[in-house]
Amino acid sequence: MNNKKGFAISTMLYGLLIISVIVVFMFVSLANFNTKSNGDFVEEVEKELLTLKNNSIC
């Protein structure tokens, strides 16, 4: 009887470990995606500003 409780507890602990690893991986990948998206946005704005500067009459 005691062995079944230990198996159940270890199964729950491994399940929580797997879920926590997946959640951490999702947060890291989301942060990486946001950084890449922001970098792409900044590059596009810089290109547009340089184009406007080069095309201006001043």
N, C-alpha and C positions, 0 to 999 in steps of 0.2 A: 504494500500500500504506500509506503514512504517513497519508493522508487517512482511511482506514477506522479506524485506531487513534484518531485525534482525534475522529471521530464517535462511536465507542464510548465513549470517556472522557467526552465531553460529555453523552452520553445517560445514563450512569451518574450523573454529577454532578447533572443536572437531576432525575433520579429521586430521588436522595437529598435534594435540596432540597424537592421536593414532599412526600416522606414526613415530613421534619422539620417542615414547615409544618403538616401535618395533625396531627402529634403535639402540637405546641405549642398548636394550636387546641383539641384535645381536653382538654389540661391546663387551659387557661383556662376552657373551658366547664364542666368538672368542678368547678373551684374556685368558679365563680359559682353553680352549682347547689347545692353544699354550703352556701355562705353563705346562699342563699335558704332552703334547708330548715331550717337552724339558726335563722334569723330567724323563720320561721313557727312553729317549735317553741317558741321563747321567748315569742312572742306568745300562744300557746295556754296555756302555763303561767301567764303573767301574768293572763290572763282567769280561769283556774280559781282562782288564789289570791285575786283580787279578789272572786270570787263566794263563796268560802269565808269571806272576811273579812266581807263584807256580810251573810252568812247566820248568822254566829256569834252566840251569845247574849251574849258578853262585851261 
